[in-house]
Amino acid sequence: MAIFLTKESKVIVQGMTGATGMKHTRLMLGDGTNIVGGVNPRKAGTSVDFDGTSVPVFGSVAEAIKETGADVSVIFVPPAFAKAAVIEAIDAEIGLAVVITEGIAVHDSAAFWAYAQSKGNKTRIIGPNCPGLITPGQSNAGIIPGDITKPGRIGLVSKSGTLTYQMMYELRDIGFTSAVGIGGDPVIGTTHIDALAAFEADPETDLIVMIGEIGGDAEERAADYIKANVTKPVVGYVAGFTAPEGKTMGHAGAIVSGSSGTAQAKKEALEAAGVKVGKTPTETAKLARAILNG
């Protein structure tokens, strides 16, 4: 099983013909992702060869959906044009838009998130500024390395790309149903809570690992949700215990103001909800392994 992405997912890449899009389309194809097209209005009607696999380029997301039945778009469009690209995906009613681009202005992210809401949330947005998501052995939509883990029993949701990779590698002996990198910007689409709900409903996910970081109150809200709705064991890690007050760290959303948004406050909220929280990623992985090995 998996959440949001399976081997049946038909994936298009907005920005496929750019350098970053080309690189990661090749890697996604290597991971078995069913990539059915790219989108670039200036190169519509052409195709790109990836090691013997020919991928057609369409002029719009709507055209790509009509011709291929695509239901997922991975977006590698530069920041200045990302808002238009996401709105195009929403207008075409694609089921999932994975926004990899970092550096998108917060008001642009807020605008396309609100636009998706106004259109009835027919398009799930993951990101922006995220590594995407992977269902090992089935499909990879984004930039998560496909060779660091295997299919297994753990569901992972994380704000941090690099910590996503580390946790997947630390627990590679057990493996994952899906791993979702939700991104660390102040405004994102899919949240910890959305992923927790999906993993709770997935019969093959036996344990959930949740990685948060300083700033905002997403982890505290997730703790409340876990307490009320999640029956599966959850282990957590919060990055940023040594972060100085008032300084943006790594992600745009990772900023501590006074006593709010600290790693300690998030750790305490999660532990109050019954979540075991590790002090390091390695300790978190050990906690997960101990629970699963009973």
C-alpha angles and dihedrals in degrees: 000000000000143000125248095341132057139161087268092060112115107215131200126187120221105206093021094145094057120093095258093042092050093049095050095040087059091049093046091051088051089056091056098259113160098234108181102175152342129234125227119137091206094054101038113147095029128099136215124223116222109187092314098325112110114210118191122226118224130198096232143007090249091055091048091052092047093050100039110018090240116183102177131054124192110202121212095161118139115261097257092057100033096094091056090047093052092046089051089053091048092049089052088051095231110176098232132022115189109197109200096168117114126203096045111155111255092234089055091052090047090049097052092042090053090045091055089051092050090052092055099264093277088147119059110212121208114191145318108220092019140126092235124228139294136198100197115235091012116054143340122204109184138005104312109129107253098207103059099082144011139228112292149127105295128094116205129197119178143170092206126069098203093045088051089058094045093050092047090052094045090053097036091120090064100032136202140271090207137338118209124193105199097183133240104250120122091249118042136159112226112038136201087263094054091052093044090054092049094048091047088056095045109096094206096053107092099172136019126217114200122192119193136165141206121293134058124022102270093117093049090051090047089052090055090049093049091051092052104034117014119088097172121087114268126197122190146194127194117201119215110051090145097043115130118237118265097015124116108233122200100310123052090239095051101094128124119215113191111308096335121097097018123149090237093054091049092047091052092048092050094046090050087058091054096261116143107226123201124213091221134020090253092052089048090053090050090052091052092048092049092053095047094044088048 
